[in-house]
């Protein structure tokens, strides 16, 4: 196994701390409309996660706008609190949510030092993300990541969404680097881990949630801190356990 020359990162909830933003948005709504607290915090976040997972693919397909997707999620939060929000309430909710979301926008802790450190070592950095071009470019710019990333592969541009092998192949091609010298770091088991494996890229699962590990041979990171550990997992393939056939 040769040295790692390319590390690909997912963007949302791997480099960009999306979870912190939307949780903050939900908390702000619950402060503004205390009735929403009839639903337990954990249940509200779970419900929001589920609804995001359900609606986001429609946004990617272009059959639902981001704005309508957000309205549907906000409406769901109100309905779970026993409220039927009118247009005016939904508009205000959108602005309360978006304001807090924007205020909290930032990178996942430890990700920027990690990117810097990998690049100093001559490793090429790529982003591979499922979404439209405009919001993802804007996000990279606002997060200050543009200067830390050598290449960006966005599903809308490629015409294929993770876990489709074509998006990973496009990223490898942009780098002119073989899959065997690449690593993919991402939080989605299906999109990032299984997708990367299908094209022969070694995956590292960024496991921030509480889900179990479906395959123990896959390396995981719960955090990008401490830096030395994150670097070591990303740059070194797993050691085979003694006693196991190669
Ligand atoms: Mg993600």
py3Dmol code that shows the C-alpha trace and the ligand (Angstrom):
import py3Dmol

protein = """\
ATOM      1  CA  UNK A   1       0.000   0.000   0.000  1.00  0.00           C
ATOM      2  CA  UNK A   2       1.561   3.294  -1.128  1.00  0.00           C
ATOM      3  CA  UNK A   3       1.426   6.645   0.600  1.00  0.00           C
ATOM      4  CA  UNK A   4      -1.806   8.614   0.710  1.00  0.00           C
ATOM      5  CA  UNK A   5      -1.682  11.417  -1.865  1.00  0.00           C
ATOM      6  CA  UNK A   6      -5.306  12.552  -1.937  1.00  0.00           C
ATOM      7  CA  UNK A   7      -7.765  12.948   0.929  1.00  0.00           C
ATOM      8  CA  UNK A   8     -11.376  13.574  -0.068  1.00  0.00           C
ATOM      9  CA  UNK A   9     -13.759  15.044   2.487  1.00  0.00           C
ATOM     10  CA  UNK A  10     -17.519  15.197   2.479  1.00  0.00           C
ATOM     11  CA  UNK A  11     -18.696  18.766   3.208  1.00  0.00           C
ATOM     12  CA  UNK A  12     -21.950  18.753   5.207  1.00  0.00           C
ATOM     13  CA  UNK A  13     -21.407  17.390   8.699  1.00  0.00           C
ATOM     14  CA  UNK A  14     -17.821  16.463   7.964  1.00  0.00           C
ATOM     15  CA  UNK A  15     -16.058  19.808   7.344  1.00  0.00           C
ATOM     16  CA  UNK A  16     -19.088  22.081   7.795  1.00  0.00           C
ATOM     17  CA  UNK A  17     -20.742  21.792  11.201  1.00  0.00           C
ATOM     18  CA  UNK A  18     -24.268  21.541   9.823  1.00  0.00           C
ATOM     19  CA  UNK A  19     -25.592  19.698  12.848  1.00  0.00           C
ATOM     20  CA  UNK A  20     -24.585  22.513  15.206  1.00  0.00           C
ATOM     21  CA  UNK A  21     -26.341  25.058  12.968  1.00  0.00           C
ATOM     22  CA  UNK A  22     -29.664  23.304  12.617  1.00  0.00           C
ATOM     23  CA  UNK A  23     -29.758  22.273  16.257  1.00  0.00           C
ATOM     24  CA  UNK A  24     -29.162  25.905  17.160  1.00  0.00           C
ATOM     25  CA  UNK A  25     -31.949  26.902  14.786  1.00  0.00           C
ATOM     26  CA  UNK A  26     -34.369  24.494  16.454  1.00  0.00           C
ATOM     27  CA  UNK A  27     -33.350  25.729  19.922  1.00  0.00           C
ATOM     28  CA  UNK A  28     -34.006  29.329  18.837  1.00  0.00           C
ATOM     29  CA  UNK A  29     -37.505  28.367  17.654  1.00  0.00           C
ATOM     30  CA  UNK A  30     -38.220  26.711  20.991  1.00  0.00           C
ATOM     31  CA  UNK A  31     -37.196  29.888  22.806  1.00  0.00           C
ATOM     32  CA  UNK A  32     -39.450  32.010  20.602  1.00  0.00           C
ATOM     33  CA  UNK A  33     -42.428  29.584  20.702  1.00  0.00           C
ATOM     34  CA  UNK A  34     -42.346  27.795  24.092  1.00  0.00           C
ATOM     35  CA  UNK A  35     -45.266  25.567  22.958  1.00  0.00           C
ATOM     36  CA  UNK A  36     -42.761  23.759  20.752  1.00  0.00           C
ATOM     37  CA  UNK A  37     -41.174  22.434  23.945  1.00  0.00           C
ATOM     38  CA  UNK A  38     -44.140  20.112  24.377  1.00  0.00           C
ATOM     39  CA  UNK A  39     -42.082  17.846  22.194  1.00  0.00           C
ATOM     40  CA  UNK A  40     -38.945  16.608  23.960  1.00  0.00           C
ATOM     41  CA  UNK A  41     -35.685  18.078  22.614  1.00  0.00           C
ATOM     42  CA  UNK A  42     -34.274  14.705  21.510  1.00  0.00           C
ATOM     43  CA  UNK A  43     -37.506  13.805  19.725  1.00  0.00           C
ATOM     44  CA  UNK A  44     -37.601  17.182  17.955  1.00  0.00           C
ATOM     45  CA  UNK A  45     -34.025  16.793  16.715  1.00  0.00           C
ATOM     46  CA  UNK A  46     -34.629  13.175  15.647  1.00  0.00           C
ATOM     47  CA  UNK A  47     -37.756  14.143  13.780  1.00  0.00           C
ATOM     48  CA  UNK A  48     -35.920  16.990  12.078  1.00  0.00           C
ATOM     49  CA  UNK A  49     -33.060  14.639  11.120  1.00  0.00           C
ATOM     50  CA  UNK A  50     -35.515  12.160   9.638  1.00  0.00           C
ATOM     51  CA  UNK A  51     -37.356  14.794   7.704  1.00  0.00           C
ATOM     52  CA  UNK A  52     -34.049  16.190   6.393  1.00  0.00           C
ATOM     53  CA  UNK A  53     -33.002  12.712   5.252  1.00  0.00           C
ATOM     54  CA  UNK A  54     -36.349  12.294   3.506  1.00  0.00           C
ATOM     55  CA  UNK A  55     -36.538  15.695   1.814  1.00  0.00           C
ATOM     56  CA  UNK A  56     -32.893  16.319   0.894  1.00  0.00           C
ATOM     57  CA  UNK A  57     -32.855  13.749  -1.940  1.00  0.00           C
ATOM     58  CA  UNK A  58     -35.832  15.593  -3.500  1.00  0.00           C
ATOM     59  CA  UNK A  59     -33.830  18.832  -3.350  1.00  0.00           C
ATOM     60  CA  UNK A  60     -30.897  17.053  -5.021  1.00  0.00           C
ATOM     61  CA  UNK A  61     -33.198  15.755  -7.756  1.00  0.00           C
ATOM     62  CA  UNK A  62     -34.507  19.267  -8.284  1.00  0.00           C
ATOM     63  CA  UNK A  63     -38.119  18.304  -7.501  1.00  0.00           C
ATOM     64  CA  UNK A  64     -38.259  20.378  -4.293  1.00  0.00           C
ATOM     65  CA  UNK A  65     -36.684  23.775  -3.630  1.00  0.00           C
ATOM     66  CA  UNK A  66     -34.456  24.266  -0.573  1.00  0.00           C
ATOM     67  CA  UNK A  67     -36.904  26.892   0.681  1.00  0.00           C
ATOM     68  CA  UNK A  68     -39.897  24.522   0.433  1.00  0.00           C
ATOM     69  CA  UNK A  69     -37.911  21.761   2.085  1.00  0.00           C
ATOM     70  CA  UNK A  70     -37.151  24.042   5.018  1.00  0.00           C
ATOM     71  CA  UNK A  71     -40.774  25.207   5.281  1.00  0.00           C
ATOM     72  CA  UNK A  72     -41.929  21.593   5.421  1.00  0.00           C
ATOM     73  CA  UNK A  73     -39.427  20.842   8.210  1.00  0.00           C
ATOM     74  CA  UNK A  74     -40.435  23.932  10.174  1.00  0.00           C
ATOM     75  CA  UNK A  75     -44.121  23.095   9.769  1.00  0.00           C
ATOM     76  CA  UNK A  76     -43.349  19.606  11.091  1.00  0.00           C
ATOM     77  CA  UNK A  77     -41.806  21.078  14.247  1.00  0.00           C
ATOM     78  CA  UNK A  78     -44.912  23.183  14.910  1.00  0.00           C
ATOM     79  CA  UNK A  79     -47.275  20.301  14.235  1.00  0.00           C
ATOM     80  CA  UNK A  80     -45.334  18.106  16.650  1.00  0.00           C
ATOM     81  CA  UNK A  81     -45.994  20.812  19.272  1.00  0.00           C
ATOM     82  CA  UNK A  82     -49.712  20.660  18.462  1.00  0.00           C
ATOM     83  CA  UNK A  83     -49.706  23.905  16.476  1.00  0.00           C
ATOM     84  CA  UNK A  84     -50.818  24.567  12.913  1.00  0.00           C
ATOM     85  CA  UNK A  85     -48.659  27.520  11.820  1.00  0.00           C
ATOM     86  CA  UNK A  86     -50.134  30.147   9.483  1.00  0.00           C
ATOM     87  CA  UNK A  87     -48.095  31.799   6.715  1.00  0.00           C
ATOM     88  CA  UNK A  88     -47.046  34.677   8.946  1.00  0.00           C
ATOM     89  CA  UNK A  89     -45.797  32.343  11.669  1.00  0.00           C
ATOM     90  CA  UNK A  90     -43.912  30.229   9.145  1.00  0.00           C
ATOM     91  CA  UNK A  91     -42.244  33.335   7.734  1.00  0.00           C
ATOM     92  CA  UNK A  92     -41.147  34.467  11.164  1.00  0.00           C
ATOM     93  CA  UNK A  93     -40.035  30.935  12.070  1.00  0.00           C
ATOM     94  CA  UNK A  94     -37.950  30.819   8.931  1.00  0.00           C
ATOM     95  CA  UNK A  95     -36.241  34.061   9.823  1.00  0.00           C
ATOM     96  CA  UNK A  96     -35.618  33.040  13.477  1.00  0.00           C
ATOM     97  CA  UNK A  97     -34.238  29.679  12.358  1.00  0.00           C
ATOM     98  CA  UNK A  98     -32.123  31.075   9.527  1.00  0.00           C
ATOM     99  CA  UNK A  99     -30.701  33.847  11.702  1.00  0.00           C
ATOM    100  CA  UNK A 100     -29.469  31.416  14.321  1.00  0.00           C
ATOM    101  CA  UNK A 101     -28.274  28.939  11.688  1.00  0.00           C
ATOM    102  CA  UNK A 102     -26.167  31.636  10.038  1.00  0.00           C
ATOM    103  CA  UNK A 103     -24.810  32.893  13.345  1.00  0.00           C
ATOM    104  CA  UNK A 104     -23.555  29.439  14.269  1.00  0.00           C
ATOM    105  CA  UNK A 105     -22.107  28.582  10.874  1.00  0.00           C
ATOM    106  CA  UNK A 106     -18.608  27.230  11.172  1.00  0.00           C
ATOM    107  CA  UNK A 107     -16.280  24.328  10.571  1.00  0.00           C
ATOM    108  CA  UNK A 108     -16.316  21.083  12.508  1.00  0.00           C
ATOM    109  CA  UNK A 109     -13.836  21.461  15.412  1.00  0.00           C
ATOM    110  CA  UNK A 110     -10.366  20.361  14.426  1.00  0.00           C
ATOM    111  CA  UNK A 111     -11.066  20.222  10.691  1.00  0.00           C
ATOM    112  CA  UNK A 112      -9.105  23.329   9.684  1.00  0.00           C
ATOM    113  CA  UNK A 113      -5.874  22.354  11.515  1.00  0.00           C
ATOM    114  CA  UNK A 114      -6.255  18.884   9.992  1.00  0.00           C
ATOM    115  CA  UNK A 115      -6.538  20.224   6.433  1.00  0.00           C
ATOM    116  CA  UNK A 116      -3.558  22.521   7.005  1.00  0.00           C
ATOM    117  CA  UNK A 117      -1.468  19.745   8.416  1.00  0.00           C
ATOM    118  CA  UNK A 118      -2.258  17.317   5.586  1.00  0.00           C
ATOM    119  CA  UNK A 119      -1.500  19.938   2.949  1.00  0.00           C
ATOM    120  CA  UNK A 120       1.808  20.864   4.597  1.00  0.00           C
ATOM    121  CA  UNK A 121       2.746  17.264   4.080  1.00  0.00           C
ATOM    122  CA  UNK A 122       1.989  17.523   0.373  1.00  0.00           C
ATOM    123  CA  UNK A 123      -1.333  15.670   0.470  1.00  0.00           C
ATOM    124  CA  UNK A 124      -3.908  16.965  -1.997  1.00  0.00           C
ATOM    125  CA  UNK A 125      -7.282  17.854  -0.467  1.00  0.00           C
ATOM    126  CA  UNK A 126     -10.623  17.451  -2.204  1.00  0.00           C
ATOM    127  CA  UNK A 127     -14.259  17.944  -1.286  1.00  0.00           C
ATOM    128  CA  UNK A 128     -16.875  15.546  -2.658  1.00  0.00           C
ATOM    129  CA  UNK A 129     -20.390  16.717  -1.893  1.00  0.00           C
ATOM    130  CA  UNK A 130     -23.991  16.025  -2.860  1.00  0.00           C
ATOM    131  CA  UNK A 131     -25.804  19.278  -3.553  1.00  0.00           C
ATOM    132  CA  UNK A 132     -26.195  22.113  -5.953  1.00  0.00           C
ATOM    133  CA  UNK A 133     -23.125  24.050  -7.021  1.00  0.00           C
ATOM    134  CA  UNK A 134     -24.143  27.533  -5.845  1.00  0.00           C
ATOM    135  CA  UNK A 135     -24.902  26.786  -2.158  1.00  0.00           C
ATOM    136  CA  UNK A 136     -21.842  24.559  -1.748  1.00  0.00           C
ATOM    137  CA  UNK A 137     -19.450  27.082  -3.345  1.00  0.00           C
ATOM    138  CA  UNK A 138     -20.944  29.810  -1.191  1.00  0.00           C
ATOM    139  CA  UNK A 139     -20.526  27.646   1.900  1.00  0.00           C
ATOM    140  CA  UNK A 140     -16.867  26.907   1.121  1.00  0.00           C
ATOM    141  CA  UNK A 141     -16.249  30.596   0.632  1.00  0.00           C
ATOM    142  CA  UNK A 142     -18.022  31.669   3.820  1.00  0.00           C
ATOM    143  CA  UNK A 143     -16.291  29.006   5.866  1.00  0.00           C
ATOM    144  CA  UNK A 144     -12.922  30.173   4.580  1.00  0.00           C
ATOM    145  CA  UNK A 145     -12.185  26.709   3.200  1.00  0.00           C
ATOM    146  CA  UNK A 146     -11.491  27.687  -0.397  1.00  0.00           C
ATOM    147  CA  UNK A 147      -7.799  28.259   0.231  1.00  0.00           C
ATOM    148  CA  UNK A 148      -7.456  24.940   2.049  1.00  0.00           C
ATOM    149  CA  UNK A 149      -9.001  22.759  -0.616  1.00  0.00           C
ATOM    150  CA  UNK A 150      -7.352  21.867  -3.929  1.00  0.00           C
ATOM    151  CA  UNK A 151     -10.435  20.587  -5.729  1.00  0.00           C
ATOM    152  CA  UNK A 152     -14.199  20.477  -5.279  1.00  0.00           C
ATOM    153  CA  UNK A 153     -16.504  17.861  -6.815  1.00  0.00           C
ATOM    154  CA  UNK A 154     -20.210  18.682  -6.551  1.00  0.00           C
ATOM    155  CA  UNK A 155     -22.974  16.254  -7.565  1.00  0.00           C
ATOM    156  CA  UNK A 156     -24.883  18.800  -9.634  1.00  0.00           C
ATOM    157  CA  UNK A 157     -21.793  19.458 -11.740  1.00  0.00           C
ATOM    158  CA  UNK A 158     -20.964  15.780 -12.227  1.00  0.00           C
ATOM    159  CA  UNK A 159     -24.557  14.671 -12.777  1.00  0.00           C
ATOM    160  CA  UNK A 160     -24.219  11.875 -10.229  1.00  0.00           C
ATOM    161  CA  UNK A 161     -24.840  11.837  -6.477  1.00  0.00           C
ATOM    162  CA  UNK A 162     -22.926   9.827  -3.893  1.00  0.00           C
ATOM    163  CA  UNK A 163     -22.849   6.826  -3.547  1.00  0.00           C
ATOM    164  CA  UNK A 164     -22.761   6.697  -7.371  1.00  0.00           C
ATOM    165  CA  UNK A 165     -19.194   5.660  -8.325  1.00  0.00           C
ATOM    166  CA  UNK A 166     -19.060   8.343 -11.032  1.00  0.00           C
ATOM    167  CA  UNK A 167     -18.739  11.197  -8.555  1.00  0.00           C
ATOM    168  CA  UNK A 168     -15.760   9.547  -6.847  1.00  0.00           C
ATOM    169  CA  UNK A 169     -14.223   8.722 -10.219  1.00  0.00           C
ATOM    170  CA  UNK A 170     -14.591  12.380 -11.220  1.00  0.00           C
ATOM    171  CA  UNK A 171     -12.712  13.413  -8.079  1.00  0.00           C
ATOM    172  CA  UNK A 172      -9.889  10.929  -8.748  1.00  0.00           C
ATOM    173  CA  UNK A 173      -9.682  12.093 -12.327  1.00  0.00           C
ATOM    174  CA  UNK A 174      -9.476  15.754 -11.314  1.00  0.00           C
ATOM    175  CA  UNK A 175      -6.455  14.845  -9.174  1.00  0.00           C
ATOM    176  CA  UNK A 176      -4.971  12.335 -11.634  1.00  0.00           C
ATOM    177  CA  UNK A 177      -4.502  10.068  -8.646  1.00  0.00           C
ATOM    178  CA  UNK A 178      -5.339   6.376  -8.406  1.00  0.00           C
ATOM    179  CA  UNK A 179      -7.987   5.126  -5.943  1.00  0.00           C
ATOM    180  CA  UNK A 180      -5.309   3.169  -4.063  1.00  0.00           C
ATOM    181  CA  UNK A 181      -3.598   6.445  -3.049  1.00  0.00           C
ATOM    182  CA  UNK A 182      -6.839   8.122  -1.953  1.00  0.00           C
ATOM    183  CA  UNK A 183      -8.885   8.227   1.256  1.00  0.00           C
ATOM    184  CA  UNK A 184     -12.491   9.370   1.676  1.00  0.00           C
ATOM    185  CA  UNK A 185     -13.611  10.891   4.987  1.00  0.00           C
ATOM    186  CA  UNK A 186     -17.352  11.347   5.498  1.00  0.00           C
ATOM    187  CA  UNK A 187     -20.227  11.040   7.946  1.00  0.00           C
ATOM    188  CA  UNK A 188     -22.693   9.128   5.763  1.00  0.00           C
ATOM    189  CA  UNK A 189     -22.243   5.372   5.889  1.00  0.00           C
ATOM    190  CA  UNK A 190     -24.188   4.818   2.684  1.00  0.00           C
ATOM    191  CA  UNK A 191     -22.973   7.771   0.629  1.00  0.00           C
ATOM    192  CA  UNK A 192     -19.397   8.244   1.776  1.00  0.00           C
ATOM    193  CA  UNK A 193     -18.230   4.873   3.090  1.00  0.00           C
ATOM    194  CA  UNK A 194     -19.970   2.377   0.820  1.00  0.00           C
ATOM    195  CA  UNK A 195     -19.642   4.762  -2.120  1.00  0.00           C
ATOM    196  CA  UNK A 196     -15.873   5.096  -1.683  1.00  0.00           C
ATOM    197  CA  UNK A 197     -15.415   1.357  -1.152  1.00  0.00           C
ATOM    198  CA  UNK A 198     -17.127   0.606  -4.452  1.00  0.00           C
ATOM    199  CA  UNK A 199     -14.412   2.445  -6.361  1.00  0.00           C
ATOM    200  CA  UNK A 200     -11.539   1.131  -4.234  1.00  0.00           C
ATOM    201  CA  UNK A 201     -10.969   4.233  -2.108  1.00  0.00           C
ATOM    202  CA  UNK A 202     -10.201   3.504   1.550  1.00  0.00           C
ATOM    203  CA  UNK A 203     -12.935   5.125   3.666  1.00  0.00           C
ATOM    204  CA  UNK A 204     -12.747   6.679   7.114  1.00  0.00           C
ATOM    205  CA  UNK A 205     -16.127   7.053   8.775  1.00  0.00           C
ATOM    206  CA  UNK A 206     -16.588  10.357  10.605  1.00  0.00           C
ATOM    207  CA  UNK A 207     -18.937   8.999  13.197  1.00  0.00           C
ATOM    208  CA  UNK A 208     -20.445  11.878  15.111  1.00  0.00           C
ATOM    209  CA  UNK A 209     -23.784  10.282  15.854  1.00  0.00           C
ATOM    210  CA  UNK A 210     -24.711   7.306  17.964  1.00  0.00           C
ATOM    211  CA  UNK A 211     -25.230   4.746  15.192  1.00  0.00           C
ATOM    212  CA  UNK A 212     -23.437   1.432  15.501  1.00  0.00           C
ATOM    213  CA  UNK A 213     -20.516   0.534  13.249  1.00  0.00           C
ATOM    214  CA  UNK A 214     -21.879  -1.763  10.507  1.00  0.00           C
ATOM    215  CA  UNK A 215     -18.461  -3.106   9.469  1.00  0.00           C
ATOM    216  CA  UNK A 216     -15.632  -3.320  11.980  1.00  0.00           C
ATOM    217  CA  UNK A 217     -12.964  -3.344   9.291  1.00  0.00           C
ATOM    218  CA  UNK A 218     -13.749   0.298   8.474  1.00  0.00           C
ATOM    219  CA  UNK A 219     -11.669   2.902  10.337  1.00  0.00           C
ATOM    220  CA  UNK A 220     -13.590   5.543  12.251  1.00  0.00           C
ATOM    221  CA  UNK A 221     -12.980   8.939  13.797  1.00  0.00           C
ATOM    222  CA  UNK A 222     -15.351  10.428  16.330  1.00  0.00           C
ATOM    223  CA  UNK A 223     -13.561  13.759  16.204  1.00  0.00           C
ATOM    224  CA  UNK A 224     -10.754  15.477  14.301  1.00  0.00           C
ATOM    225  CA  UNK A 225      -9.166  16.138  17.667  1.00  0.00           C
ATOM    226  CA  UNK A 226      -6.555  15.336  18.717  1.00  0.00           C
ATOM    227  CA  UNK A 227      -4.902  16.182  15.415  1.00  0.00           C
ATOM    228  CA  UNK A 228      -2.214  13.486  15.685  1.00  0.00           C
ATOM    229  CA  UNK A 229      -4.787  10.732  15.964  1.00  0.00           C
ATOM    230  CA  UNK A 230      -6.932  12.057  13.103  1.00  0.00           C
ATOM    231  CA  UNK A 231      -3.850  12.303  10.878  1.00  0.00           C
ATOM    232  CA  UNK A 232      -2.692   8.856  11.786  1.00  0.00           C
ATOM    233  CA  UNK A 233      -6.054   7.199  11.019  1.00  0.00           C
ATOM    234  CA  UNK A 234      -6.358   9.037   7.708  1.00  0.00           C
ATOM    235  CA  UNK A 235      -2.794   8.454   6.544  1.00  0.00           C
ATOM    236  CA  UNK A 236      -2.398   4.836   7.646  1.00  0.00           C
ATOM    237  CA  UNK A 237      -4.494   1.883   6.538  1.00  0.00           C
ATOM    238  CA  UNK A 238      -5.766  -0.344   9.344  1.00  0.00           C
ATOM    239  CA  UNK A 239      -3.371  -2.947  10.663  1.00  0.00           C
ATOM    240  CA  UNK A 240      -4.512  -6.485  10.159  1.00  0.00           C
ATOM    241  CA  UNK A 241      -5.288  -8.232  13.405  1.00  0.00           C
ATOM    242  CA  UNK A 242      -2.713 -10.843  14.302  1.00  0.00           C
ATOM    243  CA  UNK A 243      -3.733 -14.390  13.538  1.00  0.00           C
ATOM    244  CA  UNK A 244      -5.931 -13.404  10.628  1.00  0.00           C
ATOM    245  CA  UNK A 245      -5.042 -14.486   7.133  1.00  0.00           C
ATOM    246  CA  UNK A 246      -3.896 -11.589   4.931  1.00  0.00           C
TER     247      UNK A 246
END
"""
ligand_1 = """\
1
MG
Mg -22.378 14.591 5.136
"""
view = py3Dmol.view(width=600, height=400)
view.addModel(protein, "pdb")
view.setStyle({"model": 0}, {"cartoon": {"style": "trace"}})
view.addModel(ligand_1, "xyz")
view.setStyle({"model": 1}, {"stick": {}})
view.zoomTo()
view.show()
